Amino acid sequence: MEKNSIIQAIGDYWDKQSSTFDKEHDTEDISAWMNMLETMLGSDKSKNVLDLGTGTGFLANMTARLGYPTVGMDLSQDMMRYGVRHAAANGSSAMYMVGNALSLPLMDNTVDNIINARLIWTLISPDEMIAEWFRVLKPGGSLYCFNRMEDGVGLKSSTTKPFMYDAADVDSGLVVKNASMQELTDLLLRNGFEEVEIRRLPNLTCPEFDYQTWHVLVGKKPLPRRYTEELGIADFWNNAAAEYEAAHELADKPTWQKVLAALIGSDKEQYILDVATGTGMIANMLGAYGYANVTGADISEGMMRIAIDHAREQNTKAGFMYGNAIELPFAENTFDIVINSRLLWTLSEPENAIKEWHRVLKPGGKVIAINELEEEGIRCSSIESYQAKTKVSEYPFANASREKISEVFMKAGFRDVSVNPMPGCHMVTSDKENWFAFVGKK
């Protein structure tokens, strides 16, 4: 049977079993469960919870009552109708939605905790499902899969085929139903999870019921260095946004516009990306000069709010969107020009960033990276303070030579790399004309 048909058959089965299944929770010690869940999920009640295969809301209504924002998701609407009624009866704020655990209707990196009870044995394409759960978890987020297991063994079906769904072809898709503890931990590890373990959870079932002990399979989505650095850098510039322009305003804007136009070219229909646009000085200047397709991208929403206000004030056509210079949200071969100003010294991964700019440029497109330069290259005297405030260990271009920077552009695939002076360009706060543009073609 085809995968989607198996999923549908499983959903139909649980629709029919909803009332019987709901009654099975009468065997559980709810106080013990709530104490365990609160300990496991932690004291931060702002962190959300997604209960996959929520069924009749056994877990979802408990985590919602504990104060965690909770969504229960399942294939079976009949099962979830019980969950909705239970929520109304016991004061739970849990929300319920129809969803397939193999293709979650959620964006990447949006869920703090994924929980489920007695779902893991039902996985059909287990690697694909676990990868999907990994996708929607935030970096640092956790997965908790609760299931009864035989101590030291793992999952073990108690009946002969067909297992539960009255159909051998459906049963054959349940490739995890007899997985050992090692196989379960391996499943999470090979799909990117870390700190994977199986914990024994005694005393959750009322003592008069002689069932296998509950266990939980736990894993955490790693917190990548790039993710934490992005948060630190964004936070710095969000805090600096209100004061930024007073110290960095560009003087003699008509001269800036003419110099930039000479670098960009006369075609006003070119697609231009201003990376790390900040308050939109360059993007809006180009828009005001008549370039019709200018997009500014930045990781600081505080800076971009100012850029958007200026675009409205100046009636430019520049648009703005969230984007990290190291990992841009654009397809290959999208832009004719990638430009940036005073970005080079702030790059934590300059080689990767420049490769990314090369990726989004069209063949024949041009990169224009503007920075203040001394004779020997970039010299940033405040770099140690900036590192401490952004919690980034290194900014390789903060004190890099012109030759080193040019070499990185060439290594990324750019040709005809040159360092071009920008005569007449300076800031209001300084008469020093030490602005240069690294220029290269894809």
N, C-alpha and C positions, 0 to 999 in steps of 0.2 A: 504494500500500500504506500502511496506517495505521502511525503512528509506532512503537507498541509491537511491531507485527509486524515492522517493519524491524529493530528492536533484537534481537528474537528470532532473526531470520534471520542477523544478523551473529554472534550468539553461537553458533548452530549451525554456521556456516561455520568459525569458529575452533576449535571442538571437533574438526572433521574435519582441520584443518590443523596441529594441535598439534605433532606430531612433526617435520614438515617445517620449521615455523617455528622450533622450538627449535634445530635444526641451524644455522640462519642466523647464530646468535650466535658460531659458531666463527670468523667473519671478524673479530671485534672484539678490540682490544688491551685486555684487562681491566685491566691495571695503569694504562694511560693513562686509562681510564674512571674508575677509583677515585680517582686523583689529581685529576681534573677535578671529580668529584662532591664530594669533600671540600673543595676550594677553594671551590666554588660554595655549598655548604650551610653552611659556616662551622665554627668550632671548638667551638661549643656542642652537645655530643652529647646534651643533654637534649631538644633540639627534635625533635619527631616528624616522620615522613615518611609520606605517603600516595601510593602508586604506583598511579595509575589506569590501567586497561587493562594491568595488570601482565603479562598473558600468562604466559610460563613463568618469570617472576621475574627477568628479566635485571637490571633496575635494583634491585628490592626486595632481592634477596639481596646486592647490592654495598653498598647503604646500610646494611643491617643488619650486615654484616661490619665496616663502618667504625664502628659503634657507635651509629647513630641508631635509636631505636625506630621500626620500620617495619611498615606494613600494606600488603600487595598486594591489589588488588581488581580483579575482572574478571567479565564475563558468562560466560566459558567455564571451567567446572570442569575440563575435560580439559586445558586449557592450564595451569591452576594446579597440577594434580597434578604436572606437571614441576617447577614452582617449589618445591613442598613437598619433592620428592625431592632437588632440587639443594641446598636449604637444609640438609637432613640430611647431605648428602655434604660440604658445605664449611663447616659450622659456623655457618651463618647463623641468626639468631634471628627472621627475618621471619615474620609471621603472614599468613595468606591468608583472604579472605572473598569470597563472591559479592556483587556489587553492580553497580548500573547507574549509570554516570557521569552520567545525566540526573536521577537521583533518589537521592542518596547517603543511606545509612542512618546519618547522623551529625548531631549537633547543631551549631547555629551556632557559629562562632568557636572551633573545637576543634583545628584542624590547623595546624601551623607551616609545613610545606612540602608542596606537591603537585607530584609529578613524573610524567612519562609519556614513553614512547618510541613513536614511530610511531602515536600515537593521534589527533593533531590532524586528520589528513586524513579520519578516519572519522566526524567529528562530523555528526550529523543535527540539526537545530535548534541550531545552534552558539551562538547568543546565550543560549538557555535553559540549555545545558550550562555555558557559561562563568559565567553568573550563579549556577548551583548550586555550582560550585567556589569562587567568590568567597564565597558564603554560609558554607561550612564553614571557610574559612581564618580564622585569627586576625588581628585588626588587626596589620599589620606583617609578616604571613606572605607567602610567595613562591610563585609558580607557575613551573615550568620544563617546557616542552613540547619534547622532543627529536624531531627529524625530519631525514631527509635532504632537502636542498633544492638547487635549482640556484642557484648564486651569482648574486646580484643579481636573481633572478627570484622564487623562492619554491617552493611545492609544484607539482609537475608530474607528472601521471599519465603512465605510459609505455606504456599499452595502450589500445586502443579499447574502446568500450562493448560488452557489460557489463564493468565495470572489474575487479572481483575476485570479486564474489559470485554470478556466473552468473545474474544476474537484473537486467534493466534497471530495474525499479521500485525495487529496493533501491539500485542504483547512482545513481538520480536523487536519492535523499535525501542523497547525499554532497556537500553543497554547498560544502565547503571543500577538496575534493581538488585543485583547481588554483588555490588562493588565492595571490595575490602577497604579497610580504613586507609591503607597505603594508596590504593587506586583513587580514592576520593581526594586525598591531599595532593596527589600527583595531578589530578584534574585541574585544581586551582593553580598550582605552581606553574604548570606549562602555559597557562593563560594569563600570566603576569602578576598574580597575587603574591604577596610576601607575608611573613609571619603566620603561615598556614599551620593550623593544628586542629585536632579533634578533642573537645573537652567532654568529659562525662558529667551529666547533670542529674544526680540522684534526687529523690524526694519531691519530684514535681507531680507525680501521679499519686492519687490518694492510696494509702497503704493497702486497702482491701482489694486492689486490682493488681493481679500478677502479670504485668506486661514487661516487655524488654525496656531497659533503661533508656531515657532520652539522652542523646548526645547532640553536640553542636559542632558543625564544621565551620571554622572561622578563617577568614582571610582578609588582608588589607590591601587596598590599591596604593602602590608606592607614591610618595610625595616627591616628584622630580625636582631637581635643582632649578631647572628653567622655570617651573611653575612658581616656586617660592621667590625666585628673583624677580619675576614679572610682578608679583604682588608688592614686593618691596619698592621697586622702581615706580610703579603706578602710584603707590601711596605717597612717595616723596613728591612727585610732580602734582598730584592732586592738592597736596598741602601748599605747594609753591605757586599754584595757578594764579591766585589773586594778586600776587606781588610781581609776577614774572615780567610783564610787559614794561613796567616802569623802569626796570634795569636793562632791558634788552630791546627796546624799540629801535627799529631801523630808521636811519636818517636818509633824507633825500630819496624818497620812494621812486620817483621817476627814473633816477639813475639805476637803482636796483632793478626796476622793470626792464630797462633797455639792456642791461648786462645779462640778465636772466634770459631775455628773449633771444639774444645773440647766441647763448649756449643751447637753448631749446630748439630754435628754428622758427620760421615764420608761419608754419601751418598751424592755425588756431584750432583745428579740429583734432589734433593729436590727443591721445588719452594719456593723462599725466597723473602719476601717483606721488604725493608728497608724504614720505614715510616719516613718522614721528613729527607730525604736523604741529603739535603743541597748540598754541593759540591761533594757528592758521595764518601766521604772517606771510609765508611764502605762497600757500594755496590761495588765499584771498587776493594777494597781490597779482598773481597770475590770472585769476578769474576776473579781476577788475581791468586787467590789460587786454582781455578779450579771448583768452583761452577758454574754450567752451566745455571741456571735459576734464575737470580737475577733481581729484578725490584726495582728501587728507585722511591719514590713518594714524592712530596713536593708542597707547595703552592707558593714557590718563584721560578719563572722562571729564574731570574737572577742567583740564586745559581745553578739551574740544568743545565744551559748552561755551567757552569764551569765543572760540573760533566760529561756532555756529551763529552766535550773536553778531559777530563782525560781518559774517556773510550776509545776514539779513540787513544790517545797517548799510553795507556797501552795495547791496543788490548784486552780489556776484553769484555765479552758478556753481561755486565749489560745493561739493558734498563731503560728508565726514562719516567715518565709521571706525569701530574698535578694531585694532590690529596691532600685533607685535611685530617689530621690524625683523625679528628672527624667524617668525612663523606667520607669514601673511595669509589672510583669508581670501586669496584670489587664485584663480586658475593660471596655469602656465600660459605664456604668450598673450597676456592681457593688455599690457601698457606699452606705449611708444617711449615714454620718458619715466624714469624713476628718479626723483629728486629728494634731497633732504638737506637740512641745515643744522649745524652744531650737533649732529647725531653721532658722528664717528667716535668721539672720545667716550660716549656713554654706552658703547656696545660691550656687553659682557661676552658675546660670542661673535666677534667681527667676521671671522671666516664664514660661519654659517649664515650670518645676516647677508653678506655680500652675495653668497651663492643663492640666497632666497630672492634677492633683487634681480639677479640674472634670470632666475626661473620665471618670474612674472613678466619680464620684458619680452616683447615680440622680437623675433630675429631682425637685426638691424636697429633695434632700439638702443637708447642711450641712458646711461646712469650719470647723474650729476650730484656729487656728494660735497657739500659746501662746509668749510670749517675755517676758523681762524688758525693761521699757521705762523710760527716763527721760522727763521731761516732753516733750523734743523728739523722742524716738523711740529707736531702738536705738543704743547707743553701746558698741562693742566695742573696748576699748583694746589687746587682744592680737592684733588682726587681722593685723598685719604678720608676726608670728612664725608664726601659723597658715598664712598664705599661703606663707611660705618652706618650712615643713615639709611641706605638702601639694602644693607645686609648682603652685598655682593662681594665675593672675595677678590675679583680681579676685573679691571677694565683695560685690556691689552693695548688699546690705541690711545690711552690717556697721555702717554709720553712716547709716542711712536714717531719714527722718522718718515719723511715723505716717501723715501725709497721703500720702506717696509710696507706702508699702506698701499702704495702702487703695486707692489709685488702680490699682495693679497687679492687685489682686483684682477690681476692677470691670472693668478692661480684659479680664480673662480670662473674663468673663461672669457673675461673681457679683453678686447683688443684695442690697440691705439690708445692706451691709457696715458693721460697727460695731466699735469697739474697747472691749472689756468688761473692767472691773477684776475681779480675782479676790481678794476680801477674805479675809484669814486664811491665804493661801497664801504660803509661803516655804520656804527650805531650812534644814536643820539648822545649817549654817555661817553663816547670816545671818538676822537678824530683819526684814530689809527686805522689805516687802510691795509689791514693784514688778512683780508678775506680771499680765499682761493677755492677753486672747485676741482676735485678729482673727477675727470671725465673719461668714460670708456664706452665702447660699443659692444653689443652682443652680436 
